[in-house]
């Protein structure tokens, strides 16, 4: 098998395409020697990602990242595999604790990585973008950021030609085509395509919430969740609905609002009873009614739940764990900020901002509007046991409970 992987940077003039053929069963990549190019500091260049190498052995290790070669160098302590001795030796520093942060105890693979990590605690961001003045803790992050302004995407997918700013993004994308999910949770066995996703997932089991709001002290498991939360204090709502001009703090909230309130399409079909849903997540929750799966368990008692928000509500009401939202007018407590907002609008302000597009009726919440809009449509709900049809969701739920006793 012939693989066109690299060329010698000293010999490559750029006038014509120069490729070096590599025998797949041989380590002899090229006949060129480093000594033959003493005036060229990095004579070997990868034609896939343009990365350069001084030593031919280093290039041999690197080419495995493109050709899908085996990671034959494994750590004796944790079993993790690497494509080169260099990466393995750098990884071993994590176990020796040679480069350990004094602030949080995290071990790093090199003194450079440790220095960059310490800037998280100091807040130092020495690298500044000369276009938008955004600052970064690492020079590599600035290099990647500059590609936003230049539009450069040097890393292309070998399957669909989609381009990316970093090799890591491209390698993660490749798993879309291969279906590979190499990162497995040791607690529940769930698999992930990206290592950062499993790190975040593990916080479900550990309860770790390392990101704290400096205003109210509330903790979050991801930096993105904290960033979105801060808009509660700043009042920022950058996402605007083009239909009703309502503003939202998160783009995902705008997407949900558009589908729930302004769209009547229900593309997600239940394979058990045929019920249709606007949201994919709503279908996932619904299917668990049929399968009996309850993946969210209380750590204080034997209770388990279909949805994570139901577990949070249980923890709050039963075990007093979590944050209460109190009405400043009547002191009534709520387990969700949205419920408090609805209470303020409907009880104390009587604001009905949701208008039916078919008639002049107004409603306080989107849920009330959605329920009302069933009057104007032929949409019905079917009992999955006896096949009887109903106009309203609440009626079919009530019927389903009594109908299930007969079967």
VENDA-V89241 format. One record per pair of residues at least 24 apart in sequence whose C-alpha atoms are under 10 Angstrom apart, sorted by the first residue. I is the first residue (numbers start at 1). GAP is how many residues later the second one is. Records with the same first field share a line. If there is no record, write none. Layout:
I=GAP ; GAP
This chain:
1=24
3=64
4=42 ; 43 ; 44
5=24 ; 40 ; 41 ; 42 ; 43 ; 44 ; 58 ; 61 ; 62
6=24 ; 38 ; 39 ; 40 ; 41 ; 42 ; 43 ; 44 ; 45 ; 46 ; 53 ; 57
7=25 ; 36 ; 37 ; 38 ; 39 ; 40 ; 43 ; 45
8=24 ; 25 ; 26 ; 29 ; 34 ; 35 ; 36 ; 37 ; 38 ; 39 ; 44 ; 45
9=28 ; 31 ; 32 ; 33 ; 34 ; 35 ; 36 ; 37 ; 38 ; 41 ; 43 ; 44
10=24 ; 26 ; 27 ; 28 ; 29 ; 30 ; 31 ; 32 ; 33 ; 34 ; 35
11=26 ; 32 ; 33
12=31 ; 33
17=30
18=29
19=27 ; 28
20=27
24=43
27=29 ; 30 ; 33
28=28 ; 29 ; 32
29=27 ; 28 ; 30 ; 31
30=26
32=24
48=106 ; 107 ; 108 ; 109 ; 110
49=105 ; 106 ; 107 ; 117 ; 118
50=104 ; 105
57=27
58=26 ; 27 ; 28
59=25
60=24
61=24 ; 25 ; 26
65=102 ; 106
66=92 ; 105
113=25
168=26
169=25
188=107
204=92
205=94
218=104 ; 105
244=109 ; 110 ; 111
246=107
257=109
260=106 ; 107 ; 109 ; 110
261=93 ; 95 ; 105 ; 106 ; 108 ; 109 ; 112
262=95 ; 108
264=106 ; 109 ; 113 ; 115
272=112 ; 113
273=108 ; 109 ; 110 ; 111 ; 112 ; 114
274=107 ; 108 ; 109 ; 110
275=105 ; 106 ; 107 ; 108 ; 109
276=103 ; 104 ; 105
282=25
290=94
309=26 ; 27
312=24
338=27
339=26
341=24
342=24
